[in-house]
Amino acid sequence: LSTRDTSTSGTINGVSYDYVFPIEFEASGGVQTLQIGYNNGDNPFVAAQTFIDQHELPQYHLQQIADYIMSRVGQKPVELGGMESGEASAPTTTPTPSLPVSRSYEHLPMKYAVVFSTELTNIDKIVSKVTSLNDEVEESAQLSAEDIDSLKSTLQTLANTSRYHSSRISNSEMNVLLHTLQNWHCSRVFPIVDVLRVCILHPDAASSSRWNYWNLVIEAVIKKCNEAALDKSKGSSALIMLSMRLFANAFKQSGSNRAASECIMDIVECVKHHASTENKNVRLAIATVLMNMSSSLASDESVTGTEQLFQELIGLLRTIFLSKSYVESQEGLTRSLLALGTIIHILRKKKHFNGLPELLTIILEIKGGIGVDATKTASIISEVCDILAN
């Protein structure tokens, strides 16, 4: 490691300092050197903390960096929380401290939501299905002719994706969907959830001013999913898949993202309830929910995940990685890995990560079993293993 005999003034990113010291990182590709600035009269712990925050270093290096600053400028050695006795000494030759590298990754953290298609394959078929189901529900919950016309209008707007930047969906149109969702049986409501799954991606429909609407929708969808778990009909099975896709899409637009964040623990509980499904489409949707949820937690500073939330997410992902059904699906595995890596990234940034050796072992076993053509998955696994181990 390099050392310097004297302190020198200098600038960092255009800011002048009385002293500029090197901090070296031992990285796999060699030694990386960063600089820390310090001015006479500064608190060395504040300077050290600023450096730690800027470079996302582990919090336990605070005392080490502060000691290094004090030894270079000749201050009395100070412990965090108190002073040690002794006279100030002249600056001495001090080894440059070597700290773990603050790593950057190609895939982690996940920075955006992956959504299920906005494509509506056949508007007439959707309207026909809703009309047919409408004849089966009790009279008090039936849609009127005006409601059916409202649904047609909504579908036409959603189908014209090239006009999403300028098209609008009225409150009355959206309320028809919500009313039907809340009042129809879980075995019949799946086409409405499918429409809402697409509607939640429309910029106007899911704008920030409508977050409370989507809060009501998500609460109602969760309730229907819980009912569907006890109902073995074909319609209920479709509902569960479409509900998970709606949850995944909810983290895209501002209003729906806020609503999903408000309901995040309830969504996690609903996902847990259906995680053991044999339906591969539901499994992929669940992996996508977890990935998009972790991306939202990582990117939105207004969303503060609790320790309980992170424990629930890690526990759920552990269950997924132990499931042969999930691991055998390359896309589902990839999205689950991105969710885990992003969550660990968040915990490291919050200084709340204490290691998960058992989970690291599970991921390493998965790595040994993936095919040679799964290059992206292998790359993500390597990053997840690195962030778990360091």
N, C-alpha and C positions, 0 to 999 in steps of 0.2 A: 504494500500500500504506500502511496505517496505521502510525504509530510512537507510542511512549510515552516520555516523558522520565524517568520514575521507575519504580522497581520497587515493586510493592504486594503485600502479603500477601493471602491469600484461601483459599478452599476449592474443591476439585474432588471431586465425588461424595461429599461429607461429610467429606473428609480435609483438614485444615488444613496450609498451607504458608507458609514465610516469604516466598516469592515465587511469584507466578502470572503467567506470561508467555503472550502469544498466539502461536499458530502459524497462519499463514494458508495456505489451499489454493486454488489457482486451478482451479476446476471449470468445466465447460461452462455451468452455469447461474448462475455468478457466483463470488464469493469466500466460502469457508467458513472459519470461524475455530474452531480448537480451542485448548485450554489445556494448558500443561505446568506442573507444580508442582515446586518446588525448595526444599530447606531448607538453611540454613547448615551446613556440614560435610559435605554430601553430595558424592559424586563426580559431576561433571557428565556424565561419560560413562555412568555407570550410570543417571542420570536420563533421559538422551537415549535410551539403549537401551530402557528401560522404556516410554518414549513410542512408540518405533518398533514395539515388540512389540504394544502395546495397539491401535495403529491400522494395523498391517500395512503399514508404510512400507518402501520400499527401504532396504537396509542401508547404502548409500553415503551416506545423509544423516546418519549418526552424527556425523561430525566437524563438519558444518555446524550441527547443533542444539546440540552441546556448546559450540562456539565462541560461539554466540548466548547461551547461558546464562552463560558466563564473562564475556562483554562486558557483560552486564546487571548482574552482581553485582560486577564489578571484580576478578575473579581474574586471575592471570597466564595468558596464553595457553598452553595445553597441547596438544601434539600427541599423538595416540594412540600410546603406546609411548615417550614421552619428554617433557621439559620444555624450553621455550624460555626464554631469559634475559629479564630485564626486570622493572621494578618494577610492583607492582600499581597500577592506575589507578582513579580514581573512576568510578562508573557513568556511562555516556554514553548519549545518545539513539541507539538502534540500530534500524535498520529491521527490522520483523517479517519473518522468512524466509518465502518463498513456495515451497511444495513441491507435487509432484503430488498430486492428490486420491486418497484411498484409496476406490476405487469399490465400490459394492454393486450387485448385479444381480438381476433378477427370476428368471432361470433358472439362474444359475451361482453356486456349484458345485452339481452334482446332489447332492441330500441323501438320496435313498432309492432302493431297488432296485425295478425294474419286473419283474414275474415273469410267466411263462407259466401259464395257467389251471390251477387245481387240479381242474377238471372231468374226471371219468372218464365218458365217454359211455355205455359199455355194459360192465358188469362181466362179464356172461356171455360176451360176445364176446371179452373179454381172456382169460378163463380158457380158453375154447375154443381160442383161438389158441396159448396157451402149451402146452396139452395136446397139440395137434397137432404143434407143434414138438418137444415132449418126446419124441414117438415117433420123431423123426428123429435124435436125438443118440445118441452111443454110450452103452452101458448104464451105464458108470461115472459119467456126468454126468447121468443121468436123475433127474428129481424123483420122489419116492415119492408115494403117495396122501396121506400125512400132509403132505408139502410142498405139494401142490396145495390141500389144505384150509387150510393156513397162508396161502397166497397169497389165497385167497378171503376169509379173515378180514381180512387187511391191506387188501384192496380195499374191503371194506365199511366199514372204519374211515375210509379216505381219502375215500370217497364222501360220508360224512356230515360235511360241512364245518361245519355248525352246532354240532357237538360237539367241534370241534378244541381248544377251551379245556380240555376235561376228558378227552378220549379218550387212550388209551395204545396204543402199538405195542410188543410184546414183543421182547426180544433174539432169541428164536428165530425170530420172524416176519421180522425184519430180516436175520438170517443166511441165511435161505433165499434172499432176493433177492441178497445178496452172493455166495453160493456159486454161484448160477446165472450171475450176471454173469461171474464169473471163469472158469467152466468151459465155457460154451457158445460156439460159433463166432460170429464177428462178424455173419454173415448171418442168425443166428437169435435173437440176444439182444435185438433192438430192443424187444419188448414189455416186457421186464424193465426196460430203461432208461426206458421211458415211465412205468412204475410208480414207479421211483426218482425220476424228475423231479417227480412229485407228492409222494412221500414226503418229499422234502427240504424241503418247505414246511410239513410238520406240526410244530407246536411241540415235541411230545415226541420225535418221531423225530429231529429235528435240534437237540436241546438241546445245551448246552455240554458236557455230560458225554459226548456221543457224537461229538465232533469226530474222534476217531481212526477211527471206523467210516467216516465220510464221506471221510476221507483215503484209506482203502483203496478206497472206491467210485470216487472221482475218478481215482485212479491206474489202476484197472482200466478205467474208461471211456476214458481217454486211450489205453491200450494197444489197446482194441478199435477206436477211431477210426483209429489208425495201421494196423491190419490191414485195416480197411474201405477205406482209400485204395487198396489193391491189389486189392480185390474189387469187381467191378462189378455184383453182384447187387442186386435191388430191396431186400432186407433191409438191406444195408449202407448204401444211400443213406438209408433211414429212420433207421438208427442214427446217422449223422452229424448229421442235423437234431435228433433227440431229445437227443443228447449235448450239443450247443451250448445247447439249452434247459435242460438240467440244470445246465450251468456257470452260466448266467445266474441260475437260481433259487438256486444255492448261496450267493449273497451276501445272502440274506434273513435266515435264522435264525442264531443265535449259533454253534452248533456247526459247521454247514456252512460258515459264513463263515470261521471259523478254519481249517477244513480247506482251503478254497479259497485262503486266503491262504498257507498252507504250500506249496501246489502251484502258486502263481501263475505262475511262470515256465514250468512245464510246460503249464499251460492256455494261456498266450500262444503257445507254440510250436505247440500243437495247432490253435489258432485260425488262426495264420498259414498252416498247411499247407492249410487248407480255405477260406481267404479268397477265392480266385479262383473259387469255385463258381458254376455257372450257376443253381443252385436258389435262388429268391427267398426261400423260407422259411428256408434256412440263412443267407442273407445278413442277414436281419432278426435272427435269433438271435445271429449274431456281433456285430452292432452293439449288441445288448442286453447281451451278455457284457461288452463293452468299457465300456459306460456304467455297468453295475452294479459292475464292477471299480473304475472310477475313483471312483465314489461311496463304495465301501468304503474306498479309500485316503484319501479326503478326510475321512471321518467318524470313522474308527477310529484314534486316536492310537497304539494298540499295533501297528498295521501300518505298517512303515516301508519304503517303496519304495526300491529301489536306483537309482542312476543308470542302470544297464543296463536295468532294467525300464522306466523312463520313456522311454528312447531306443527300446526295442523297441515300446512302445505308440504313440509318436508316429510312428515309421516305418510301423507297420501302419495307422494312421489316414491317413497320407499316401497310402498305396496305395489305401485305400478311397475317398478323395476324388478320386483320379485315375481311378477306375473309373466308367464311365457307368452300369453296372448298379446300383451303390449309390446314386449321385446321383439317379437317376430314381425311386427309392423314397422318398417324402417321410418316412415314418416311420423307415426305416433311416437316412436322411440326418440327421434330427433327433436320433436317438439317438447317432449317431457324432459329431455336433457337440457334444452335451452331454458326451460322453466327453472330447473334445479340450479343451473349455473348462475342464472340471473338472481335468484333468491340468495345464494351464497355471496354473490357480489354485493348485494344490498346489506347483508349482515356484516360483511367485512368493513364496508364503508361506515356502518353505524357502530363499529367496534364491538359487535355482539356475537362474533363467531368463535366458538371454542373447539372446532374440529368435529368431524363425523367419520371416524375410522371405519365403522361398520359399513356405512354407505359407500365410502371410497372402495372398499373391498368388493361390494356388489357391482359397482360401475366397472371396476377392473375386470371382473368376470364377464360382464357383458361385452367389454372391449375384445376379449379373447375369442368371442363367439360370432362376431359380425363378419360378413362376407368381404372379400377383397374389393368388391365394386362399391362398397358403401364408404366412399372416401370422405364425403362431407360429414357423415355420422361419426366416422373415426376421428376426424379433426375436432368435432365438438366434444367428443368423449375425452380427448387429450386435454382440451381446455378445462373441462369440468374436473378432471382428475387433478390438474395443476392447481385450480382454485380451491379444491378441497384439501389438498396436501400442503399448501403454502400459506 
